[in-house]
Structures are given as structure tokens and as C-alpha cells.
Amino acid sequence: MTNKRKVIIVTGAGGGMGKAVVQKLLGQGASVIGLDLSKKGMEEINHEAFYKEEINLLDEDSVKAVFKKYFEKFGKIDGLVNIAGIAQAGKPIQEVTLDEWSKLIGINATGVFLTCKEAVSYMRQNQYGAIVNVGSVSVARPRPGLQSYIASKGAMEAFSRALAIETASDNIRVNVLHPGPAETNMLGQFSSVEKQKEGLNRDVFKQSVPLGSLIQPEDIAEGVSYLLSDGAKMVTGTSLFVDGGRGL
Ligand SMILES: NC(=O)c1ccc[n+]([C@@H]2O[C@H](COP(=O)([O-])OP(=O)(O)OC[C@H]3O[C@@H](n4cnc5c(N)ncnc54)[C@H](O)[C@@H]3O)[C@@H](O)[C@H]2O)c1
């Protein structure tokens, strides 16, 4: 199972999971293009096959331009991994503003639409490609107070299944990976604003995982690597839970 010589675009590449996924794919001999709002996180990784692009994924023109640039450079785009996302601070629906809802839907769902649209148009030309979109176990097992975040990930999952059937005849696979509570900066951002002031209580999240520990970014990278690889050549339109059993 490897992704050697593949050209793979990874969004949110400077975040906790993003960096682990980039490292894993570089280690397998892929060329990786990292997209993130800032280069800061991505700068921790220095590798000749890692290309860093600062981009807001909601800017359609920039998304179009970056896909075009790397398709022209390599002549192919084999993989796309959508990891970029934002969390919702837990709160009841009455307190959620339309702006907050729109921002979550925007980055977590519309951003995925924009990158998938570009990826599919290039993958079709080579009749080959794999897309992995990162969701959340909360879609299967909701917690109170995260209604807008969960809606954004649910939209993304339904979109991914729809895209899987639409692109199967072009040999493009589209899958979702649902993480459980993972050890990254985002983890504490799901608590209520009051709880966030008290600092991150890792134990609360840890106790919610039947296998007894938080998910590590490297666990996510393993799953992404598999779904991208030809070992998963007959896997499409599915959702892989890397959640330590949290969804049960
Ligand atoms: N950490 C968890 O517990 C957890 C659990 C379930 C699902 N997830 C999902 O996993 C994914 C990765 O999360 P993480 O824990 O690595 O978080 P993270 O905050 O470390 O990384 C997210 C990255 O996305 C980037 N990003 C956000 N908006 C962007 C935009 N408009 N344009 C470009 N880049 C943008 C950020 O700059 C950041 O580097 C997210 O989609 C998140 O919803 C996380």
C-alpha cells in the first residue's frame, strides 16, 4: 500500500492532521501540494517534494489557479485530501448567529465543493483519481451544542457520496474519513466558550473513546493513505471511522 510518485493536494496541510498526512505521503514518495490559510504550520516540514501554498479555500479564483498551476507542472493530479476545517464552540441553537452557521457551512462544505470541482476536472483527463474528505464522527453520533458544525460535515458526507457515483465511470474514487476526538489544536475548540476558558480537559474527550485514548494525527494519516492508495481501488462512496469506537 503506497502512494509512490503520486501528485496529491492536501488542504489544511499546516494543521494537526494535515501535517501528519503530508509527512506520511512524502514518506511514501508522493509529491504533495499543501494548501492552508498560512504557511506557518507547513513550514515545519521541509522536503523537496512538498510545495506550500497560502490560500483561502473560499476564494474560487485562487483555488482554480492553484490546481491549474500544479496540473501544468506535473501533468496529473492523482489525489485530493480535504482536511481544512473549523470547529464550533458548543452552544445551543438559540445562541448561534446566521454568520456563524454560514461560516461553518462555508469552510467545511463549500470549500470542499470548490476543491473537488477542480480536482475532478483534472482527474477526468487522466481517468484516475482518489479524493478523501475529512468529516467527523459527530455526524454519526451527535453531541448537543454542535448542530451547525455537524450539519456542515453531514452536507460534506452526502456530497461525497453523490460525487462518488457521479465520477465512478471516470475511475475517480471519493471517500470520507470520520475522525473521533483527536489530539490537535482543534480539540478544545469544541467545548463551550466558558469551558474553553478553563483550559483543555483532555480526560473528558479521552473518556468518550471506547478504545481509551485520543486519536493521534498519525492514525488519521494511516486511514487517508489507505483510501488514496490502489489497495482501496474498489472502495468508493464509503465512510471510514478512525474514532476509537466513539461512533458506536
Ligand atoms: N481535532 C479533532 O478532534 C477533530 C475531530 C473530528 C473531525 N475533525 C476534523 O478534522 C479536520 C482537521 O482538523 P485538525 O484537528 O487538524 O484541526 P487544525 O485546526 O489543526 O487544522 C485545520 C487547518 O485548516 C486550515 N483552514 C481553516 N480554514 C481554512 C480556509 N478557509 N482556507 C485554508 N485553510 C483553512 C487551518 O488554517 C488549519 O491549519 C477538520 O476538518 C476537522 O473538522 C477534527
The ligand as an SDF file (V2000), in Angstrom:
LIG
                    3D

 44 48  0  0  0  0  0  0  0  0999 V2000
   -9.3590   17.5160   16.1160 N   0  0  0  0  0  0  0  0  0  0  0  0
  -10.4870   16.8330   16.2850 C   0  0  0  0  0  0  0  0  0  0  0  0
  -10.8030   16.3990   17.3910 O   0  0  0  0  0  0  0  0  0  0  0  0
  -11.3900   16.5620   15.1080 C   0  0  0  0  0  0  0  0  0  0  0  0
  -12.4180   15.6340   15.2710 C   0  0  0  0  0  0  0  0  0  0  0  0
  -13.2550   15.3510   14.1860 C   0  0  0  0  0  0  0  0  0  0  0  0
  -13.0300   15.9720   12.9720 C   0  0  0  0  0  0  0  0  0  0  0  0
  -12.0250   16.8770   12.8340 N   0  0  0  0  0  0  0  0  0  0  0  0
  -11.8280   17.4780   11.5070 C   0  0  0  0  0  0  0  0  0  0  0  0
  -10.5220   17.1810   11.0740 O   0  0  0  0  0  0  0  0  0  0  0  0
  -10.0230   18.2140   10.2120 C   0  0  0  0  0  0  0  0  0  0  0  0
   -8.6380   18.6450   10.6340 C   0  0  0  0  0  0  0  0  0  0  0  0
   -8.6880   19.1350   11.9240 O   0  0  0  0  0  0  0  0  0  0  0  0
   -7.3890   19.4020   12.8430 P   0  0  0  0  0  0  0  0  0  0  0  0
   -7.7230   18.7940   14.1340 O   0  0  0  0  0  0  0  0  0  0  0  0
   -6.1370   19.0290   12.1260 O   0  0  0  0  0  0  0  0  0  0  0  0
   -7.5160   20.9890   13.0230 O   0  0  0  0  0  0  0  0  0  0  0  0
   -6.4760   22.1750   12.8600 P   0  0  0  0  0  0  0  0  0  0  0  0
   -7.1890   23.3760   13.3670 O   0  0  0  0  0  0  0  0  0  0  0  0
   -5.1780   21.7970   13.4750 O   0  0  0  0  0  0  0  0  0  0  0  0
   -6.2720   22.2800   11.2750 O   0  0  0  0  0  0  0  0  0  0  0  0
   -7.2200   22.8490   10.4070 C   0  0  0  0  0  0  0  0  0  0  0  0
   -6.4720   23.6140    9.3140 C   0  0  0  0  0  0  0  0  0  0  0  0
   -7.4210   24.1020    8.3520 O   0  0  0  0  0  0  0  0  0  0  0  0
   -6.9660   25.3790    7.9150 C   0  0  0  0  0  0  0  0  0  0  0  0
   -8.0650   26.1760    7.3810 N   0  0  0  0  0  0  0  0  0  0  0  0
   -9.1980   26.5590    8.0260 C   0  0  0  0  0  0  0  0  0  0  0  0
   -9.9310   27.3370    7.2210 N   0  0  0  0  0  0  0  0  0  0  0  0
   -9.2740   27.4530    6.0250 C   0  0  0  0  0  0  0  0  0  0  0  0
   -9.5110   28.1470    4.8210 C   0  0  0  0  0  0  0  0  0  0  0  0
  -10.6030   28.8970    4.6470 N   0  0  0  0  0  0  0  0  0  0  0  0
   -8.5990   28.0460    3.8370 N   0  0  0  0  0  0  0  0  0  0  0  0
   -7.4770   27.3050    4.0020 C   0  0  0  0  0  0  0  0  0  0  0  0
   -7.2030   26.6330    5.1190 N   0  0  0  0  0  0  0  0  0  0  0  0
   -8.0670   26.7010    6.1430 C   0  0  0  0  0  0  0  0  0  0  0  0
   -6.3950   26.0000    9.1960 C   0  0  0  0  0  0  0  0  0  0  0  0
   -5.5200   27.0880    8.9040 O   0  0  0  0  0  0  0  0  0  0  0  0
   -5.7100   24.8230    9.8510 C   0  0  0  0  0  0  0  0  0  0  0  0
   -4.3290   24.7410    9.5170 O   0  0  0  0  0  0  0  0  0  0  0  0
  -11.0860   19.3120   10.2370 C   0  0  0  0  0  0  0  0  0  0  0  0
  -11.8640   19.2360    9.0680 O   0  0  0  0  0  0  0  0  0  0  0  0
  -11.9150   18.9820   11.4630 C   0  0  0  0  0  0  0  0  0  0  0  0
  -13.2390   19.4430   11.3500 O   0  0  0  0  0  0  0  0  0  0  0  0
  -11.2000   17.1810   13.8750 C   0  0  0  0  0  0  0  0  0  0  0  0
  1  2  1  0
  2  3  2  0
  2  4  1  0
  4  5  1  0
  4 44  2  0
  5  6  2  0
  6  7  1  0
  7  8  2  0
  8  9  1  0
  8 44  1  0
  9 10  1  0
  9 42  1  0
 10 11  1  0
 11 12  1  0
 11 40  1  0
 12 13  1  0
 13 14  1  0
 14 15  2  0
 14 16  1  0
 14 17  1  0
 17 18  1  0
 18 19  2  0
 18 20  1  0
 18 21  1  0
 21 22  1  0
 22 23  1  0
 23 24  1  0
 23 38  1  0
 24 25  1  0
 25 26  1  0
 25 36  1  0
 26 27  1  0
 26 35  1  0
 27 28  2  0
 28 29  1  0
 29 30  1  0
 29 35  2  0
 30 31  1  0
 30 32  2  0
 32 33  1  0
 33 34  2  0
 34 35  1  0
 36 37  1  0
 36 38  1  0
 38 39  1  0
 40 41  1  0
 40 42  1  0
 42 43  1  0
M  CHG  2   8   1  16  -1
M  END
$$$$
